[in-house]
């Protein structure tokens, strides 16, 4: 995973304990556990995802390294300072309270630990701007309604939240160009015969989401939507 290029290659500084916040069915957790030989805990709001993730970990011989549970990212069931790496891949956009989300990431990070947030954002505002343009807000609202997302924020908003917690070595990058081809590929697969049948079987919510995919492409093309990575380190 490209995000890991930002981490130290020094074996002594590589993580031994990891939390995957918004783990889905655990793909990132299994990858990280293999790469670092680390113990990884994943949390998700979905019992179905947690159950499937635990089955996959067992099937891949990782049950002794990786485990998953249902938990709220805004109120994590872990003590302060537990994890060397706090990992959040495409879950921040689902968080209704971004400040509380970031605060929890920082809370469970061990002193000297790394936090990595990979998330959808809207563009940073210019120096003279107080808000997005009306058409930009309308576009994002349509996407939010289809994907059941709360209000978006910008990369700079995340950076300010991290700075407010006195976190160190804060870095941010825009990877929009790298992921923008994903959405046309998804549309092509969705509108094959096999994809169409799968959508029908998945129900109205999946169909609604598929119909909004062109808006994601439009958002990337017009520079409204950004795919951001933000990393930082908790002071020792």
N, C-alpha and C positions, 0 to 999 in steps of 0.2 A: 504494500500500500504506500502511495506516494507521501502520505502524511508522515510516515515514520522516518523519512529522510531528514526531518527536522530534529530527530532525536540523536543523542550521543551514540557513537559507535564503541565507546568504552564499555566493556562488559560489566565493569564495577558500577557503572551508572545506569545500567538497563533495569527496567522495572521487574520487581519480584511479585508485586501485588497490583492488580488492575481491577477497576470497575468500569463496566460498559453500560453507560447510562442511556436507556432507550435501546435495548439490545436486539429487539426483533426476535428472530429465531436463532440468534447467536453466532452468525457468521464471523463478525469481527472478533468476538471473544475467542472462538476456536483458533482463528488465525494468530491472534496475539499470544495465546497460550503456547502454541507451537513455536512461534518465532523466538520468544523470550524464555520459554520454560517456566512461565509465571503462573501463579494462581489468579484466576479471573472470575469475578462475580458479575453477572448480568442482571439488570432490572428492567422490567417492562410492566405496563398497566394491563397487558393482555394475558390472562391465564392460558389461552390457547398457544400464544407465542412461547411463553415460559415452558409449558409442557413439551412442545415440539423441540425447543432448544435443548432441553435436558435429554430427550431421546436421541437427538443427533450427536450430542457430546458423548453419550454412552456408546453409540454405534461406531464412533470414530476413536474410541479408546481414550477419551479425555475426561471421563467422569471424575477422575481423581484430581483434575486440575481446574475444571470449569463447572460452574453451577449457576442456575438461573432461578429467579423468584419474582413474584408479583410485588411491585413496590412503586411508590410515587417519587418521581425524580425531584419534586419540590420538597420532599420530606423523606430523605433517604434513611433506611433502617441501619445505618452504620455509624460507628463512633467517629469522633473527630480524628483526622490525620491518619486514616487507615491505609490509603492506597498510594503507591509510587506513581501510578499513571491513572489519571481520570480521563476517560475517553467518551466522547459524545459524537456519534456519527448520524447526521440528519435526524436529530431529535429536538434540537433547540427551537425549530420552527413550530413545533407542536406545544411549546410551553406558554401558557397564558401570562405568566409572571416571569419575565426574563431576568429581573434583578434577583428574585428568589432562586431561580434556576442556577444562575452563576454563583450566588452565595453558597448554595449547597455543593456545587462542584469544588469550590475552594475549601469548604469546611472538611470534606472527606479526604482531600489531598494531604499526603504526608508532607512534613517540612522538607523542602527541596524537591518535592514531587512535581511532575509535569501535568498540565491540563491541556487537552486538545479538543477543540470544538470545531466540527465541520457542519455547516448549516446553510440553508437558504436565507438570504437577506435581500432587502431592497437596496438600491444604490445609496451611496453617501450623499447627503445634501451639500450643496455648494455654500460658500460663505454668506451669500445674500439670501439663501432660501430658508424658509421656516417650515416648509412641508413639501411633500411631493406634489406634482401637477395633478389636477383633478382626474385627467384621463389615466394617469398612472395608478392612482388610488382605486379607480373603478376597475381597472384590470386586475389588481391584486385582490380586491374584494371578491371578484368573481372566482378567482382561484381558491381563496380561503373558504368560500361557501361550498365549493365542490369537494375540497379535501378536508373540511372541518378544521381549519387552522385558525388560530387567534391572529391578532394584529402583528404585522411584520415589523422588524427593526433593521437597522443598517449595521454594517461591519463596525463602523466607528462607534455605534451605540454599545456594542459588545466590548470594544476596547475601553471605553469610558467606564463601564461597569467593572472591568478587571482592574483598571487603575484605581478605582475607588476603594478596592479591597487591598491595595498596596501589593499586588502581585508583580512579579519581576519578569524581565526578558520577554515582554509582550511583543508578539509578532503577528502580523495579519497579511494574508495574500488573497488575491482574487483568482480563483480557478475556473471562472465561468466558461472560458473558451474551451477548457478541457472536457467539461461535462455537457456543454450545449448539444453535441451530437447525440447524446443519449435519448433525448426526447423524440426526434424524428425516427430513431431506431425503434423506440417503444410503439410509436404510432404505426409503423410498418408492420410490426409483429401483431399488434392488436387487430389490424384490419385484414389479416389473412383469414382464411376460412376457419382454421383451428383457433385463432385468437378470437374471432367473432363468436364462435360457439362457447369458448371459455367465458367471454364477457356475459353472454346471455345466462349462463349457469351461475355466474357470480352475483347477479342481481342488479337492481337499480343503482345502488351506490357505486359499483364498479363501472357501470355504463356512464354514469354522471361524471366520474373522474376521467374516463377515457375521452369524453367529449371536450373536456377542458384542456387536454394536453396541447392543442395548438396555441392556447394562450400562454403556456409556459415557453413555447418556442418564440412567440412574439415578445414575451418579456425579456428573454435573453438577447434577442436580436436588437431590441430597442434600448438595451442597457438598464432596464428597470430592475430586473432580477439578477442577483449575484450569487454565486456559489463560493462561499468564503471558508477559509481555514484560519482559525485564531489559536495561537498557542501561548502559553506562559508558564511560569514556574512559581511555586509557592516559596517564600523566603524560609531559609533554614533557621 
